Amino acid sequence: MDPIGWLSELVAWLQRGLFEGVVQPVLFAFGWMRYGEELFDFTEWVVLGAIEVVVLAIVLGALERRWPAEPVVDRAAVRTDVLYTLLHRLGGFALVVFALLTPLLDWLEGELRLIGFSRINVDQIWPGVTDLPLVSFAIYLVLFDFVDYWLHRWQHRFEWWWSLHAVHHSQRQMTFWSDQRNHLLDDLIRDVAMALVAVAFGAEPGQFVALLIASRVLQSVQHANLRWRWPGPLEAVLVSPSFHRLHHAIGYGHEGAARGVNFAVLFPVWDVLFGTADWRPGFVPTGIRDQLDGRDYGRGFWSQQSKAIGRWFGRA
């Protein structure tokens, strides 16, 4: 069996085991079996997230130990980032989003059909070519990354949004775990926006999940505690840890006319096209400038979440 087929079989086996051994008994006990089909699909997300976390912990953990960009001195902060990662990638936050977005998107699609709107389906632009699985995947990956770039710009541009997004930038000890350190409301806003784009442009649910996982894995690499730049022209094609670290750097990450640099999530071309690319070499400390003056963005999960809301009202 080929590796992809073997992985699919493994995921399916783990999904069935998790659903039949854990989820189904709970649904039966509380009389919620009507949600069985939806939650069976959801367990696939949990299994994929668990595999993702294990692989990243083994591979990127080993790389960070072998070639660290800086010594890890604040392990408590890293442990908080681990909590964020487990919450997001093992499905805790996704379950909430699923519960909120499913009825919203179902209603939206129904309303759009009533007014005669149909999905754009960008993978049907050139039948026989753009609908090939790999080509279609690449098209949607670029499309979603373009949208992500502008969402990221707005996270820095609008003060109310920056109050939430600052949770992500307040990490002074960056590791591959840092990618998921976000305010829950910040994530919800972004997830709603990306789901709406998926509806508008015809991305299938399974394809959308694959796009999210590919993006998340690459973003974990970008946040890793490594000084890596990609060799030759690849540095201009895919965001590297060094390129993204400058986005998190004190004095660069939320300052200047654009309120930061290197906003690209996957492909630096957007920063080049819109004038926000910064390729300067050298190692830079990460965080937010006013942390040097003593501003507290919170140490633990709940502290970080509550202080972000407090910043909306000028209380933190």
C-alpha positions as CSV (number, residue, x, y, z in Angstrom):
1,M,0.0,0.0,0.0
2,D,1.3,3.5,-0.8
3,P,2.1,5.9,2.1
4,I,-1.0,8.0,1.5
5,G,-3.3,5.0,1.4
6,W,-1.7,3.6,4.6
7,L,-2.1,6.9,6.4
8,S,-5.8,7.1,5.3
9,E,-6.4,3.6,6.6
10,L,-4.7,4.5,9.9
11,V,-6.8,7.7,10.3
12,A,-10.0,5.8,9.5
13,W,-9.1,3.1,12.0
14,L,-8.3,5.6,14.8
15,Q,-11.4,7.6,13.9
16,R,-13.7,4.6,14.3
17,G,-12.0,3.6,17.5
18,L,-12.4,7.1,19.0
19,F,-16.0,7.4,18.0
20,E,-17.1,4.0,19.0
21,G,-15.1,3.8,22.2
22,V,-15.5,7.4,23.5
23,V,-17.9,9.6,21.6
24,Q,-20.8,7.2,20.9
25,P,-21.2,6.0,24.6
26,V,-21.4,9.7,25.7
27,L,-24.0,10.5,23.0
28,F,-26.1,7.5,23.9
29,A,-25.9,8.3,27.7
30,F,-27.2,11.9,27.1
31,G,-29.7,11.1,24.3
32,W,-27.7,13.0,21.7
33,M,-27.4,10.3,19.1
34,R,-29.0,12.6,16.5
35,Y,-25.7,14.4,16.4
36,G,-23.8,11.2,15.7
37,E,-23.1,11.7,12.0
38,E,-21.7,15.2,12.5
39,L,-19.6,14.2,15.5
40,F,-18.2,11.2,13.6
41,D,-16.9,13.6,11.0
42,F,-15.6,15.8,13.8
43,T,-13.5,12.9,15.3
44,E,-11.5,12.8,12.1
45,W,-10.4,16.4,12.9
46,V,-9.3,15.2,16.3
47,V,-7.3,12.2,15.0
48,L,-5.6,14.3,12.3
49,G,-4.7,17.0,14.9
50,A,-3.3,14.3,17.3
51,I,-1.1,12.9,14.5
52,E,0.0,16.4,13.6
53,V,1.0,17.3,17.1
54,V,3.0,14.1,17.6
55,V,4.9,14.5,14.4
56,L,5.6,18.1,15.0
57,A,6.8,17.5,18.6
58,I,9.2,14.7,17.4
59,V,10.6,16.5,14.3
60,L,10.6,20.2,15.2
61,G,11.4,19.4,18.8
62,A,14.5,17.5,17.7
63,L,15.5,20.4,15.4
64,E,15.1,23.0,18.0
65,R,17.2,21.1,20.5
66,R,19.9,20.5,17.8
67,W,20.0,24.1,16.4
68,P,18.2,26.5,18.7
69,A,18.0,30.1,17.7
70,E,18.2,31.1,21.4
71,P,18.2,29.2,24.8
72,V,14.8,28.4,26.2
73,V,14.8,30.2,29.5
74,D,11.0,30.7,30.1
75,R,9.7,27.2,30.0
76,A,6.4,28.2,31.7
77,A,5.6,30.4,28.7
78,V,6.3,27.5,26.4
79,R,4.0,25.2,28.5
80,T,1.2,27.8,28.1
81,D,1.8,27.6,24.3
82,V,1.5,23.8,24.5
83,L,-1.9,24.2,26.1
84,Y,-3.0,26.5,23.3
85,T,-1.8,24.0,20.7
86,L,-3.6,21.1,22.3
87,L,-6.8,23.1,22.7
88,H,-6.8,24.0,19.0
89,R,-5.3,20.9,17.3
90,L,-7.1,18.3,19.3
91,G,-10.4,19.8,18.5
92,G,-11.5,21.7,21.6
93,F,-11.8,25.0,19.9
94,A,-12.8,23.5,16.6
95,L,-15.8,21.9,18.3
96,V,-17.0,25.3,19.4
97,V,-16.4,26.8,16.0
98,F,-18.2,23.8,14.4
99,A,-21.2,24.3,16.6
100,L,-21.4,28.1,15.9
101,L,-20.5,28.0,12.2
102,T,-22.4,25.0,10.9
103,P,-25.9,26.6,11.3
104,L,-24.6,30.0,10.1
105,L,-23.1,28.6,6.9
106,D,-26.1,26.4,6.2
107,W,-28.4,29.4,6.5
108,L,-26.1,31.5,4.4
109,E,-25.9,28.9,1.6
110,G,-29.7,28.6,1.6
111,E,-30.1,32.4,1.4
112,L,-27.6,32.7,-1.4
113,R,-29.4,30.0,-3.4
114,L,-32.7,31.8,-3.0
115,I,-31.2,34.9,-4.7
116,G,-29.6,32.9,-7.4
117,F,-26.0,33.1,-6.2
118,S,-23.9,30.1,-7.0
119,R,-20.3,29.3,-5.8
120,I,-17.5,30.6,-8.0
121,N,-15.7,27.3,-8.0
122,V,-12.3,28.5,-9.1
123,D,-11.2,24.9,-9.7
124,Q,-13.6,24.8,-12.6
125,I,-11.9,27.7,-14.5
126,W,-10.1,25.4,-16.8
127,P,-11.9,22.0,-16.8
128,G,-9.4,19.1,-17.2
129,V,-6.6,21.2,-15.7
130,T,-7.7,23.3,-12.7
131,D,-9.9,20.5,-11.4
132,L,-7.0,18.1,-11.1
133,P,-6.6,17.4,-7.4
134,L,-3.0,18.8,-7.0
135,V,-3.7,21.8,-9.2
136,S,-7.0,22.5,-7.4
137,F,-5.3,22.2,-4.1
138,A,-2.5,24.7,-5.2
139,I,-5.1,27.2,-6.4
140,Y,-7.0,27.2,-3.2
141,L,-3.8,27.3,-1.1
142,V,-2.7,30.5,-2.9
143,L,-6.2,32.0,-2.7
144,F,-6.6,31.3,1.0
145,D,-3.1,32.6,1.7
146,F,-3.9,35.9,-0.1
147,V,-7.0,36.3,2.1
148,D,-4.9,35.4,5.2
149,Y,-2.3,38.0,4.3
150,W,-4.9,40.8,4.4
151,L,-6.6,39.5,7.5
152,H,-3.2,39.5,9.2
153,R,-2.6,43.1,8.0
154,W,-6.0,44.1,9.5
155,Q,-5.2,42.3,12.8
156,H,-2.3,44.9,13.1
157,R,-4.1,47.9,11.6
158,F,-7.3,48.0,13.7
159,E,-6.6,48.8,17.3
160,W,-9.6,46.7,18.6
161,W,-8.3,43.7,16.6
162,W,-4.7,44.3,17.7
163,S,-5.8,44.2,21.3
164,L,-6.7,40.5,20.7
165,H,-3.8,39.7,18.3
166,A,-1.3,41.1,20.7
167,V,-1.7,37.8,22.7
168,H,0.1,36.1,19.8
169,H,2.9,38.7,19.6
170,S,3.5,38.9,23.4
171,Q,5.5,35.6,23.4
172,R,9.1,36.5,24.1
173,Q,10.2,32.8,23.9
174,M,9.2,31.6,20.5
175,T,9.0,27.9,19.6
176,F,7.1,25.8,17.2
177,W,4.3,25.7,19.8
178,S,3.8,29.5,19.6
179,D,1.8,29.3,16.4
180,Q,-1.5,28.6,18.2
181,R,-1.0,31.2,20.9
182,N,-4.0,33.4,20.0
183,H,-7.0,34.9,21.7
184,L,-10.0,32.7,21.2
185,L,-12.1,35.6,19.8
186,D,-9.3,36.5,17.4
187,D,-9.3,32.9,16.1
188,L,-13.1,32.9,15.9
189,I,-13.1,36.0,13.8
190,R,-10.5,34.7,11.4
191,D,-12.1,31.2,11.2
192,V,-15.5,32.8,10.3
193,A,-13.8,34.9,7.6
194,M,-12.0,31.9,6.1
195,A,-15.1,29.7,6.2
196,L,-17.1,32.4,4.3
197,V,-14.3,32.5,1.7
198,A,-14.5,28.7,1.4
199,V,-18.3,28.9,0.9
200,A,-18.0,31.7,-1.7
201,F,-15.2,30.0,-3.8
202,G,-16.5,26.4,-3.6
203,A,-13.8,24.7,-1.6
204,E,-15.2,21.2,-0.5
205,P,-15.1,20.5,3.2
206,G,-12.5,17.7,2.9
207,Q,-10.3,20.0,0.8
208,F,-10.8,22.8,3.2
209,V,-9.5,20.6,6.1
210,A,-6.5,19.6,4.1
211,L,-5.7,23.2,3.3
212,L,-5.9,24.2,7.0
213,I,-3.7,21.3,8.0
214,A,-1.0,22.1,5.4
215,S,-1.1,25.8,6.4
216,R,-0.9,24.9,10.1
217,V,2.1,22.6,9.7
218,L,4.0,25.3,7.7
219,Q,3.2,27.9,10.3
220,S,4.5,25.7,13.1
221,V,7.8,25.5,11.1
222,Q,7.9,29.3,10.8
223,H,7.5,29.9,14.5
224,A,10.2,27.3,15.4
225,N,13.2,28.4,17.5
226,L,15.5,28.2,14.6
227,R,17.6,30.8,12.7
228,W,16.9,29.1,9.4
229,R,16.7,30.8,6.0
230,W,15.7,28.6,3.1
231,P,18.5,28.0,0.5
232,G,18.7,30.3,-2.6
233,P,15.5,31.4,-4.3
234,L,13.3,29.2,-2.0
235,E,13.6,32.0,0.7
236,A,11.5,34.2,-1.6
237,V,8.9,31.5,-2.3
238,L,8.1,30.2,1.2
239,V,8.1,32.0,4.6
240,S,11.1,30.8,6.6
241,P,11.6,30.9,10.4
242,S,14.0,33.9,10.0
243,F,11.6,35.8,7.8
244,H,8.7,35.3,10.2
245,R,10.7,36.0,13.3
246,L,11.3,39.6,12.1
247,H,7.5,39.9,12.0
248,H,7.5,39.1,15.7
249,A,10.6,41.2,16.5
250,I,10.5,44.1,19.0
251,G,10.6,47.3,16.9
252,Y,9.4,45.7,13.7
253,G,6.3,43.5,14.4
254,H,3.8,46.3,15.1
255,E,5.5,49.6,14.1
256,G,6.0,51.8,11.1
257,A,3.5,52.9,8.4
258,A,2.1,49.3,7.9
259,R,2.1,48.5,11.6
260,G,4.6,45.7,11.0
261,V,6.5,43.7,8.3
262,N,6.4,40.2,6.8
263,F,2.7,39.6,7.2
264,A,2.6,36.7,4.8
265,V,1.4,33.5,6.2
266,L,2.9,31.1,3.7
267,F,4.1,33.0,0.6
268,P,6.3,36.1,0.9
269,V,5.2,37.3,-2.6
270,W,2.3,39.2,-0.9
271,D,4.7,41.2,1.2
272,V,6.8,41.9,-1.9
273,L,3.8,43.0,-3.9
274,F,2.3,45.2,-1.2
275,G,5.6,46.7,0.1
276,T,5.8,45.0,3.6
277,A,8.7,42.6,3.0
278,D,11.8,43.0,5.2
279,W,14.7,40.7,4.4
280,R,17.4,42.2,6.7
281,P,19.7,39.6,8.2
282,G,20.5,39.1,11.9
283,F,18.9,37.7,15.0
284,V,16.3,39.8,16.7
285,P,14.5,39.4,20.1
286,T,10.7,38.9,19.9
287,G,7.8,40.5,21.7
288,I,6.1,43.9,21.9
289,R,8.0,47.1,22.6
290,D,6.0,48.2,25.6
291,Q,6.8,44.9,27.3
292,L,10.2,46.4,27.8
293,D,8.5,49.2,29.8
294,G,6.7,46.6,32.0
295,R,3.4,46.2,30.3
296,D,1.9,42.8,31.3
297,Y,0.2,40.8,28.6
298,G,-0.5,37.9,31.0
299,R,1.4,34.8,32.0
300,G,-1.1,32.0,31.8
301,F,-3.9,31.1,29.5
302,W,-6.8,32.8,31.3
303,S,-4.7,35.8,32.2
304,Q,-3.8,36.4,28.6
305,Q,-7.4,36.0,27.4
306,S,-8.8,38.4,30.0
307,K,-6.2,41.0,29.7
308,A,-6.9,41.2,25.9
309,I,-10.5,42.0,26.6
310,G,-9.3,44.5,29.2
311,R,-7.3,46.3,26.6
312,W,-10.5,47.0,24.7
313,F,-11.6,49.2,27.6
314,G,-8.2,50.6,28.4
315,R,-7.9,48.6,31.6
316,A,-4.8,46.5,30.7
